[in-house]
Amino acid sequence: MDALVVKDLCKSYGDHEAVKGISFSVKEGEIFGLIGPNGAGKTTTLRMISTLLKITSGSISVYGKDVATEPDEVRKIISYLPEDAGAYKDLTGRAYLKFIANFFADGEEAEKMIRKGIEITDLGDRIDSKVDSYSKGMMRRLLIARAIMPNPKFAILDEVTSGLDVVNAFEIRDIIRDISKKGVSVLLSSHNMFEVDMLCDRIALVNKGEIVLEGVPKELKEKFGVETVEEVFVKAVKQ
């Protein structure tokens, strides 16, 4: 079974078509990159997949669950981390993870989830510091932990390393690779073409609400006769 199947997906705001009939699928355990320029429709697509936006037409299924008709079932198996996600700044990192864990479990199961989250953050003693004292890198680690610790089958990550330094970005990419190896399917949106090239098994390029290119990064680079996904991106957008 495919982890995600998007078919003829459209989203309109009045006369404006933000997403124009896109179709793609994500295999189980795959890291799939959805890339494109600003305003291309990527985030709108992610929000429809994550049940936060109503679909205008078309369909989305996550592990066979229909987003439009079974949103509660879909929410049980996905995790969505938007680019602008935040945490309660008056809580410590540990208290924040506990707060989130209690939505998914109680007793020993919740404690197990919290321990997993703390391990993912790798914040050491700073897990007991208030979130408002965290650097951007520390905050993203905490948010990644929040997204991953409930053991989702499908993770939707939007600009997950945006604004991070080299070391923090490297370590978060390692976390994403690790969860993929453990069977979590990942839909990743990023403007960082190096990151897309390093992480993604396949990519789809969205431009003006439509998918204009899809495939394995290595094969797309060969097709365009270039050395980087960034060059593929530029050439495809300018066609």
C-alpha positions as CSV (number, residue, x, y, z in Angstrom):
1,M,0.0,0.0,0.0
2,D,1.2,3.5,-0.8
3,A,1.6,5.7,2.2
4,L,0.0,8.7,0.4
5,V,-2.0,9.0,-2.8
6,V,-2.9,12.5,-4.1
7,K,-5.1,12.5,-7.1
8,D,-6.3,15.5,-9.2
9,L,-6.0,17.7,-6.1
10,C,-7.4,21.3,-6.5
11,K,-7.7,24.2,-4.1
12,S,-9.4,27.4,-5.0
13,Y,-9.9,30.7,-3.2
14,G,-12.6,32.4,-5.1
15,D,-11.3,32.8,-8.6
16,H,-7.7,32.1,-7.6
17,E,-6.5,28.5,-8.2
18,A,-3.7,27.8,-5.7
19,V,-3.5,24.1,-6.6
20,K,-4.4,22.9,-10.0
21,G,-5.1,19.2,-10.3
22,I,-1.9,17.7,-8.9
23,S,-1.3,14.0,-8.5
24,F,1.5,12.1,-6.9
25,S,2.1,9.3,-4.4
26,V,4.6,8.5,-1.6
27,K,5.7,4.9,-1.0
28,E,5.8,3.4,2.5
29,G,9.1,4.3,4.2
30,E,10.1,6.8,1.5
31,I,11.3,10.4,1.9
32,F,9.5,12.4,-0.8
33,G,10.4,16.0,-1.5
34,L,7.8,18.5,-2.6
35,I,9.7,21.5,-3.9
36,G,9.0,24.7,-5.8
37,P,9.3,28.5,-5.7
38,N,7.4,30.7,-3.2
39,G,3.6,30.8,-3.9
40,A,3.8,27.5,-6.0
41,G,1.1,25.8,-3.8
42,K,3.4,23.5,-1.7
43,T,2.2,24.6,1.7
44,T,-1.4,24.7,0.6
45,T,-1.0,21.1,-0.5
46,L,0.6,20.1,2.8
47,R,-2.2,21.7,4.7
48,M,-4.8,19.8,2.7
49,I,-3.0,16.5,3.3
50,S,-2.8,17.2,7.0
51,T,-6.6,17.8,7.1
52,L,-6.2,21.5,8.0
53,L,-7.6,22.8,4.7
54,K,-10.7,21.7,2.9
55,I,-10.1,20.1,-0.5
56,T,-11.9,21.9,-3.4
57,S,-11.8,18.8,-5.6
58,G,-9.8,15.7,-6.1
59,S,-8.8,13.2,-3.4
60,I,-6.1,12.4,-0.8
61,S,-5.7,9.1,1.0
62,V,-3.1,8.3,3.7
63,Y,-2.6,4.6,4.2
64,G,-6.0,4.0,2.6
65,K,-7.8,6.6,4.8
66,D,-9.6,9.3,2.9
67,V,-8.7,12.8,4.1
68,A,-12.1,14.3,3.2
69,T,-14.3,11.6,4.7
70,E,-12.1,10.1,7.4
71,P,-10.1,13.1,8.8
72,D,-10.1,11.8,12.4
73,E,-8.6,8.5,11.3
74,V,-6.0,10.3,9.2
75,R,-5.0,12.5,12.2
76,K,-4.3,9.4,14.2
77,I,-1.5,8.3,11.8
78,I,0.1,11.5,10.7
79,S,2.2,14.2,12.2
80,Y,2.5,17.7,10.6
81,L,5.3,20.2,11.5
82,P,4.7,23.5,9.7
83,E,7.5,26.0,9.1
84,D,6.1,28.5,11.6
85,A,5.4,26.0,14.4
86,G,6.1,27.1,17.9
87,A,6.0,25.8,21.5
88,Y,4.7,27.3,24.8
89,K,7.6,29.5,25.8
90,D,6.7,29.5,29.6
91,L,7.1,25.7,29.8
92,T,10.4,23.8,30.0
93,G,11.2,21.5,27.1
94,R,10.3,18.5,29.3
95,A,7.0,20.0,30.4
96,Y,6.1,20.8,26.8
97,L,6.8,17.2,25.7
98,K,4.7,15.9,28.6
99,F,1.9,18.3,27.6
100,I,1.9,16.9,24.0
101,A,2.3,13.3,25.1
102,N,-0.8,13.5,27.2
103,F,-2.9,14.0,24.1
104,F,-1.8,10.6,22.8
105,A,-1.4,8.4,25.8
106,D,-1.4,8.2,29.6
107,G,0.5,6.4,32.4
108,E,3.5,4.4,31.4
109,E,2.8,4.8,27.6
110,A,2.9,8.6,28.0
111,E,6.2,8.3,30.0
112,K,7.7,6.1,27.3
113,M,6.7,8.7,24.7
114,I,8.3,11.5,26.7
115,R,11.5,9.6,27.1
116,K,11.6,9.0,23.4
117,G,11.0,12.8,22.8
118,I,13.8,13.7,25.2
119,E,16.2,11.3,23.5
120,I,15.3,12.9,20.1
121,T,15.9,16.4,21.3
122,D,19.4,15.5,22.6
123,L,19.3,18.7,24.7
124,G,20.9,17.3,27.8
125,D,20.2,19.4,30.9
126,R,18.6,22.1,28.8
127,I,15.5,20.0,28.5
128,D,14.6,21.4,31.9
129,S,15.2,25.0,30.8
130,K,12.3,27.2,29.6
131,V,11.6,27.1,25.9
132,D,11.9,30.9,25.7
133,S,15.7,30.5,26.4
134,Y,16.2,28.1,23.5
135,S,18.1,28.9,20.3
136,K,16.4,28.4,17.0
137,G,18.2,25.1,16.6
138,M,17.2,23.9,20.0
139,M,13.6,24.9,19.3
140,R,13.5,22.9,16.0
141,R,14.9,19.8,17.9
142,L,12.1,20.1,20.4
143,L,9.5,20.5,17.7
144,I,10.9,17.5,15.7
145,A,10.7,15.5,18.9
146,R,7.1,16.6,19.4
147,A,6.3,15.5,15.8
148,I,8.0,12.1,15.9
149,M,7.6,10.8,19.5
150,P,3.9,9.7,19.0
151,N,5.1,7.2,16.4
152,P,3.3,8.6,13.3
153,K,3.1,6.4,10.2
154,F,3.4,9.5,8.0
155,A,5.3,12.7,8.8
156,I,4.7,16.0,7.0
157,L,7.7,18.3,7.5
158,D,7.7,21.9,6.1
159,E,11.0,23.7,5.9
160,V,12.3,21.7,8.8
161,T,15.8,23.1,8.8
162,S,15.0,26.6,7.8
163,G,17.4,29.2,9.4
164,L,19.5,26.6,11.2
165,D,23.3,26.5,11.2
166,V,25.2,23.7,9.5
167,V,25.6,21.5,12.5
168,N,21.9,21.7,13.6
169,A,20.7,21.1,10.1
170,F,23.0,18.1,9.7
171,E,21.8,16.6,12.9
172,I,18.1,17.1,12.1
173,R,18.6,15.5,8.6
174,D,20.1,12.5,10.5
175,I,16.9,12.3,12.6
176,I,14.8,12.3,9.5
177,R,16.9,9.6,7.8
178,D,16.6,7.5,11.0
179,I,12.8,7.6,11.3
180,S,12.6,6.8,7.6
181,K,14.7,3.7,8.1
182,K,12.3,2.7,10.9
183,G,9.4,2.8,8.5
184,V,8.0,6.3,8.9
185,S,7.0,7.7,5.5
186,V,8.1,11.4,5.1
187,L,6.7,14.2,2.9
188,L,9.3,17.0,3.0
189,S,9.0,20.5,1.7
190,S,12.2,22.6,1.5
191,H,13.8,25.5,-0.3
192,N,17.2,23.9,0.5
193,M,18.1,22.0,-2.7
194,F,21.2,20.5,-1.1
195,E,19.0,19.1,1.6
196,V,16.5,17.8,-0.9
197,D,19.3,16.1,-2.8
198,M,20.8,14.5,0.3
199,L,17.5,13.3,1.8
200,C,14.9,12.5,-0.8
201,D,14.3,9.3,-2.6
202,R,12.0,11.1,-5.1
203,I,10.9,14.7,-5.6
204,A,8.1,16.6,-7.3
205,L,8.5,20.1,-8.5
206,V,5.4,22.3,-8.1
207,N,5.2,25.6,-10.1
208,K,2.1,27.8,-10.3
209,G,0.0,25.1,-8.6
210,E,1.0,22.3,-11.0
211,I,3.5,19.5,-10.9
212,V,5.9,20.1,-13.7
213,L,8.6,17.5,-12.9
214,E,8.8,14.3,-10.8
215,G,11.4,11.6,-10.3
216,V,14.6,10.4,-8.6
217,P,17.1,13.2,-8.0
218,K,20.0,11.4,-9.6
219,E,17.9,10.6,-12.7
220,L,16.6,14.2,-13.0
221,K,20.1,15.5,-12.8
222,E,21.2,13.2,-15.6
223,K,18.1,14.1,-17.7
224,F,19.0,17.8,-17.5
225,G,22.8,17.3,-17.8
226,V,23.5,19.1,-14.5
227,E,25.2,18.3,-11.2
228,T,22.7,19.6,-8.6
229,V,19.0,19.5,-7.9
230,E,19.2,23.3,-7.7
231,E,20.1,23.5,-11.4
232,V,17.3,21.0,-12.2
233,F,14.9,23.3,-10.3
234,V,16.0,26.4,-12.2
235,K,15.9,24.8,-15.6
236,A,12.5,23.2,-15.0
237,V,10.9,26.4,-13.7
238,K,12.2,28.4,-16.7
239,Q,11.0,26.0,-19.3
